[in-house]
Amino acid sequence: MDNELIKDADASKPLSAGKKKRKWPFVLGGIFLLLLILYIVLVYFLVSAALVPSFMEKLDAFSEVTDKGISEQQHTDDIEKNHDITLDETSEWLEHVSYQKYKIMSEDGYELIAMQFDPYSETDTSSEDSHNWVLILHGYTGSKEEMYPFAMEYCKRGYHALVPDLRCQGESDGDFIGMGYTDSKDCLLWIDGILRLDKDARIVVHGQSMGAATALIMTGDESLQSNVKAVVADSSYTDAYEMFRAKIGDWFSLPAFPLVDSARLMLMLRGGYDLDDASAVEAVKRSHTPTLFIHGDKDRMIDPDMSRELYAAESCPDKELFMVPGAGHAQPQEKDPKGYYDTVFGFLEKYMG
């Protein structure tokens, strides 16, 4: 039988060279992966620029944050005058006071440094055997030297003063600024150090800004030694997470969401702690320590309402709130030196024996 050609009914359909491979999913996937990598790099950069001083200095982020902080302060004639007077008095005091440098090792292996000053008064030497001590804590990207004026005021009133560089700042080692959380653990070790020097020590912890948050976080720690009789918290934030959410735009011109949440996760991986743990407002809900809260009502770095919130959350009934009119961030003692120290020592008199 002869083969017969039969016309295919579908022969009129357009011819095709075959199915084209769909490349667009791979292109989109590559773009997504690239954007993800860039985002991770940005978050890594953000954590380093905010919490690693050596990295901050390389990028000039340290000076930029410092300059912005200074620009947000109040620059009135009385504040500038009081600031200069205090520096002159402190320089003269340092020439006469007895001091000693101490170091300890943190629980995670960092060497921490502090200066200890003895009571000193030109007119009264009877306080040299005092058992009153103060642990004085500086703020974010600060150093112990900034707090020497506070040490002077305490030492003139018969206190021994211990002034540390918090981890990763000043002379103290560290990989990341602790924002109050790791610092609170370190400061419990400094309290132990004081008690080795004086087993009968009565201790007040006086912190400013991040140092104030550190002091407050300590009060919520069940291992806080009973020798700590009171806390002075000057210009504290409620918690580090909220503080960074409020300031990231000012410091780095970046949106808070989702960067702060991503930075929190990055910090957990790199720094070993959670920004949520650096919460003074949660700590004071567990506190049994008498606490004086101080804040300048013109503070543009840390909202004065944060101290009001902390005061309201403080569970210890022995608490006071002192708002200083006209003072910017960490400036209450320069705006009203007499009112500041009268309030501080009037409060402490009730608890320090």
C-alpha positions as CSV (number, residue, x, y, z in Angstrom):
1,M,0.0,0.0,0.0
2,D,1.4,3.4,-1.1
3,N,2.0,6.0,1.6
4,E,-0.4,8.8,1.4
5,L,0.3,12.3,2.5
6,I,-2.5,13.7,4.7
7,K,-2.7,17.3,5.4
8,D,-2.5,18.1,9.1
9,A,-5.4,20.3,10.3
10,D,-3.0,22.2,12.6
11,A,-0.5,23.0,9.9
12,S,-1.7,26.6,9.7
13,K,-0.4,27.3,13.3
14,P,2.7,29.6,13.5
15,L,5.9,27.7,13.6
16,S,8.1,28.0,16.8
17,A,11.8,27.3,17.3
18,G,10.9,25.7,20.7
19,K,10.1,27.1,24.2
20,K,12.2,29.9,25.4
21,K,13.8,29.5,28.9
22,R,12.3,31.8,31.4
23,K,15.2,33.8,32.8
24,W,13.4,36.5,34.7
25,P,12.9,34.5,38.0
26,F,16.7,34.1,38.1
27,V,17.2,37.8,37.4
28,L,14.8,38.8,40.1
29,G,16.3,36.3,42.5
30,G,19.8,37.8,41.8
31,I,18.5,41.3,42.4
32,F,16.9,40.3,45.7
33,L,20.0,38.5,46.9
34,L,22.1,41.6,46.0
35,L,19.7,43.9,47.9
36,L,19.7,41.5,50.9
37,I,23.5,41.5,51.0
38,L,23.6,45.3,50.7
39,Y,21.0,45.6,53.5
40,I,23.0,43.2,55.8
41,V,26.1,45.3,55.1
42,L,24.2,48.5,56.0
43,V,23.0,47.0,59.3
44,Y,26.5,45.7,60.1
45,F,27.8,49.2,59.4
46,L,25.0,50.8,61.5
47,V,25.8,48.6,64.5
48,S,29.5,49.4,64.2
49,A,29.0,53.1,63.7
50,A,26.8,53.3,66.8
51,L,28.5,50.9,69.2
52,V,32.1,50.4,68.3
53,P,34.1,53.6,69.1
54,S,37.2,52.6,67.1
55,F,35.0,52.1,64.0
56,M,33.2,55.4,64.7
57,E,36.4,57.3,64.8
58,K,37.5,55.9,61.4
59,L,34.3,57.1,59.9
60,D,34.2,60.4,61.8
61,A,30.9,59.1,63.1
62,F,32.2,59.6,66.7
63,S,32.8,63.4,66.1
64,E,29.5,63.7,64.1
65,V,27.5,62.2,66.9
66,T,29.4,64.3,69.5
67,D,28.9,67.5,67.5
68,K,25.2,66.8,67.1
69,G,24.9,66.2,70.8
70,I,26.7,69.4,71.6
71,S,24.5,71.3,69.1
72,E,21.4,70.0,70.9
73,Q,22.5,71.3,74.3
74,Q,21.7,74.7,75.8
75,H,24.4,77.3,75.3
76,T,23.3,80.0,77.7
77,D,25.8,82.4,79.4
78,D,25.2,80.9,82.9
79,I,25.7,77.3,81.7
80,E,28.9,78.2,79.9
81,K,30.2,80.2,82.9
82,N,29.4,77.4,85.4
83,H,31.0,74.9,83.1
84,D,34.3,76.8,83.0
85,I,34.2,77.5,86.8
86,T,33.7,73.8,87.5
87,L,36.6,72.8,85.2
88,D,38.9,75.2,87.0
89,E,37.9,74.0,90.4
90,T,38.2,70.3,89.4
91,S,41.7,70.9,88.0
92,E,42.8,72.5,91.2
93,W,41.2,69.7,93.3
94,L,43.0,67.0,91.2
95,E,46.3,68.6,92.3
96,H,45.6,67.8,96.0
97,V,43.4,64.8,96.2
98,S,44.7,61.3,96.8
99,Y,43.8,58.8,94.1
100,Q,44.6,55.3,92.9
101,K,44.0,53.5,89.5
102,Y,42.2,50.1,89.7
103,K,41.5,47.4,87.1
104,I,39.2,44.4,87.1
105,M,38.3,41.7,84.6
106,S,34.8,41.5,83.3
107,E,32.9,38.2,83.3
108,D,33.6,37.9,79.5
109,G,37.3,38.7,79.8
110,Y,37.7,42.4,79.2
111,E,40.0,44.6,81.3
112,L,38.1,47.5,82.9
113,I,39.8,50.6,84.4
114,A,38.7,53.0,87.1
115,M,40.1,55.8,89.2
116,Q,39.4,55.9,92.9
117,F,39.5,59.2,94.9
118,D,39.7,59.6,98.6
119,P,37.7,62.1,100.6
120,Y,39.3,65.5,100.5
121,S,38.5,68.8,102.1
122,E,40.9,71.7,102.9
123,T,39.1,72.4,106.1
124,D,37.8,69.0,107.3
125,T,40.0,65.8,107.6
126,S,37.6,64.0,109.8
127,S,35.9,62.4,106.8
128,E,38.9,60.4,105.7
129,D,37.6,57.3,107.6
130,S,34.2,57.6,106.1
131,H,32.4,54.4,104.8
132,N,30.4,56.4,102.3
133,W,31.2,55.6,98.7
134,V,29.9,56.6,95.3
135,L,30.2,54.8,92.0
136,I,30.0,57.5,89.3
137,L,29.1,56.4,85.7
138,H,29.6,58.4,82.5
139,G,27.4,58.5,79.4
140,Y,27.4,57.1,75.8
141,T,30.9,57.5,74.2
142,G,32.1,59.3,77.3
143,S,35.0,58.7,79.7
144,K,35.7,58.8,83.4
145,E,37.5,62.1,83.1
146,E,34.1,63.8,82.3
147,M,32.8,62.7,85.7
148,Y,35.7,64.0,87.8
149,P,33.7,67.2,88.7
150,F,31.0,64.9,90.3
151,A,33.7,63.0,92.1
152,M,35.0,66.3,93.5
153,E,31.7,67.2,94.9
154,Y,31.3,63.9,96.6
155,C,34.8,63.8,98.0
156,K,34.4,67.2,99.5
157,R,31.4,65.9,101.4
158,G,33.3,62.9,102.8
159,Y,32.8,60.2,100.2
160,H,35.2,57.9,98.5
161,A,34.6,58.0,94.8
162,L,35.2,55.3,92.2
163,V,34.9,56.5,88.6
164,P,35.3,53.8,85.9
165,D,35.6,53.9,82.2
166,L,32.6,51.8,81.0
167,R,33.5,48.9,78.6
168,C,34.8,49.8,75.2
169,Q,35.3,53.5,76.2
170,G,38.2,55.4,77.7
171,E,40.9,53.0,78.9
172,S,38.6,50.0,79.3
173,D,38.6,47.2,76.8
174,G,35.6,45.9,75.0
175,D,34.1,45.2,71.5
176,F,30.8,47.0,71.9
177,I,29.3,49.8,74.0
178,G,26.9,48.1,76.4
179,M,24.1,50.7,76.4
180,G,23.7,49.9,80.1
181,Y,23.1,46.2,80.0
182,T,26.6,44.7,79.9
183,D,27.7,47.8,81.9
184,S,25.4,46.9,84.7
185,K,27.0,43.5,85.0
186,D,30.5,45.1,85.0
187,C,29.4,47.6,87.6
188,L,28.2,44.9,90.0
189,L,31.9,43.7,89.8
190,W,33.0,47.3,90.7
191,I,30.7,47.2,93.7
192,D,32.4,43.9,94.7
193,G,35.7,45.7,94.4
194,I,34.5,48.5,96.7
195,L,33.5,46.0,99.3
196,R,36.9,44.3,99.1
197,L,38.4,47.8,100.0
198,D,35.8,48.5,102.6
199,K,33.5,45.7,103.8
200,D,31.3,48.3,105.7
201,A,30.9,50.6,102.6
202,R,27.6,52.4,102.1
203,I,27.3,53.0,98.4
204,V,25.4,55.3,96.1
205,V,25.5,54.9,92.3
206,H,25.4,58.2,90.4
207,G,25.0,58.0,86.7
208,Q,24.5,60.4,83.9
209,S,22.7,59.6,80.5
210,M,23.8,56.0,79.6
211,G,25.5,55.8,83.0
212,A,22.1,56.7,84.6
213,A,20.4,53.9,82.7
214,T,23.2,51.5,83.8
215,A,22.6,52.5,87.4
216,L,18.8,51.9,87.0
217,I,19.3,48.5,85.3
218,M,21.5,47.5,88.3
219,T,18.6,48.2,90.7
220,G,16.5,45.6,88.9
221,D,19.1,42.9,89.3
222,E,18.4,40.6,92.1
223,S,22.1,40.1,92.8
224,L,22.6,43.9,93.6
225,Q,24.5,44.1,96.8
226,S,22.6,45.4,99.9
227,N,25.4,47.9,100.5
228,V,24.0,50.0,97.6
229,K,21.8,52.4,99.5
230,A,20.6,54.8,96.8
231,V,20.8,55.7,93.1
232,V,21.0,59.1,91.4
233,A,19.8,58.8,87.7
234,D,20.6,62.0,85.8
235,S,19.2,62.3,82.2
236,S,18.4,58.6,81.7
237,Y,16.6,57.0,78.8
238,T,13.8,54.5,79.4
239,D,15.5,51.8,77.2
240,A,18.2,51.7,74.5
241,Y,15.8,50.4,71.8
242,E,13.5,53.4,72.1
243,M,16.4,55.8,72.3
244,F,17.9,54.5,69.1
245,R,14.5,54.6,67.4
246,A,14.3,58.2,68.4
247,K,17.8,59.2,67.4
248,I,18.8,57.2,64.3
249,G,17.3,59.7,62.0
250,D,19.2,62.6,63.6
251,W,22.5,60.7,63.8
252,F,22.6,58.8,60.5
253,S,19.7,60.2,58.4
254,L,18.1,56.7,58.2
255,P,14.6,55.4,59.0
256,A,14.1,53.7,62.3
257,F,12.0,50.9,60.8
258,P,13.2,48.3,59.9
259,L,16.8,49.2,60.6
260,V,16.7,49.3,64.4
261,D,15.0,46.0,64.6
262,S,17.5,44.5,62.2
263,A,20.4,46.1,64.2
264,R,19.0,44.5,67.3
265,L,19.3,41.1,65.7
266,M,22.8,41.9,64.4
267,L,23.9,43.0,67.8
268,M,22.6,39.7,69.4
269,L,24.8,37.9,66.9
270,R,27.9,40.1,67.1
271,G,27.7,41.6,70.6
272,G,26.0,38.9,72.6
273,Y,23.3,41.0,74.1
274,D,19.8,42.2,73.2
275,L,18.9,45.9,73.1
276,D,15.7,45.0,74.8
277,D,17.7,43.9,77.8
278,A,19.1,47.4,78.1
279,S,15.8,48.6,79.6
280,A,15.9,50.9,82.6
281,V,12.1,51.2,82.6
282,E,11.7,47.4,83.1
283,A,14.4,47.3,85.7
284,V,12.9,50.0,88.0
285,K,9.7,48.0,88.1
286,R,11.7,45.4,90.2
287,S,13.7,48.0,92.1
288,H,13.9,48.2,95.9
289,T,16.5,51.0,95.9
290,P,15.7,54.6,96.8
291,T,16.2,56.6,93.6
292,L,16.5,60.3,92.6
293,F,15.6,61.0,89.0
294,I,17.0,64.3,87.5
295,H,16.4,65.7,84.0
296,G,16.8,69.0,82.2
297,D,13.4,70.2,80.8
298,K,15.2,71.5,77.6
299,D,16.9,68.1,76.9
300,R,16.7,67.5,73.1
301,M,18.9,64.4,73.2
302,I,16.8,62.3,75.6
303,D,13.2,63.4,76.1
304,P,12.5,64.6,79.6
305,D,9.3,62.6,79.5
306,M,11.5,59.5,79.7
307,S,12.6,60.4,83.3
308,R,8.9,61.1,84.1
309,E,8.1,57.6,82.8
310,L,10.9,56.1,84.8
311,Y,9.7,57.9,88.0
312,A,6.2,56.6,87.5
313,A,7.4,53.1,86.9
314,E,9.8,53.0,89.8
315,S,8.5,50.4,92.3
316,C,10.5,51.7,95.3
317,P,8.4,54.2,97.2
318,D,11.5,56.2,98.2
319,K,11.8,58.2,95.0
320,E,12.0,61.8,93.9
321,L,11.9,63.6,90.5
322,F,13.9,66.8,90.1
323,M,13.3,68.7,86.8
324,V,15.8,71.5,86.1
325,P,14.3,74.4,84.1
326,G,16.5,75.6,81.2
327,A,18.9,72.6,81.3
328,G,19.8,70.6,78.2
329,H,21.1,67.0,78.0
330,A,23.4,66.2,81.0
331,Q,23.4,69.9,81.9
332,P,21.4,70.1,85.1
333,Q,24.5,70.4,87.3
334,E,25.8,73.3,85.1
335,K,22.5,75.1,84.9
336,D,21.8,75.1,88.6
337,P,24.9,73.8,90.5
338,K,23.6,74.8,94.0
339,G,20.1,73.4,93.4
340,Y,21.5,70.2,91.9
341,Y,23.9,69.3,94.7
342,D,21.6,70.5,97.4
343,T,18.9,68.2,96.0
344,V,21.3,65.3,95.5
345,F,22.9,65.4,99.0
346,G,19.6,66.2,100.6
347,F,18.2,63.1,99.1
348,L,21.2,60.9,100.0
349,E,21.3,62.2,103.6
350,K,18.2,60.1,104.3
351,Y,19.8,56.8,103.2
352,M,23.5,57.0,103.6
353,G,23.7,57.2,107.4
